[in-house]
Amino acid sequence: MKIKGIKRGKNIEISEEMNIPDGQELVIEITKEQLMKNKERHLQLDEVW
């Protein structure tokens, strides 16, 4: 299952309804997406070619 949420202090606010009972333990994996501007992406591609 993949869901989105927003961190607010020590809490994570889930943006959709989940069919999980209260008190259920969850394991959360945090990933960070690296965003690049198109210009930066083109510069890096030019270095490869």
Phi, psi and omega in degrees: 000136177236127181226163177248151178205172179236130178281130176227098185067235179268000182255152172244119181270116182278136186274358180219162180288136179241139180269062180232132182292150175302141179089353179291130178284137180236151172250127184244129176254124181261125175240148180245121178272135178265121180257136178237146173288153181304321181297316179297320180297317179295321178298319179292321178294322178298325179295326180287321182277000000 
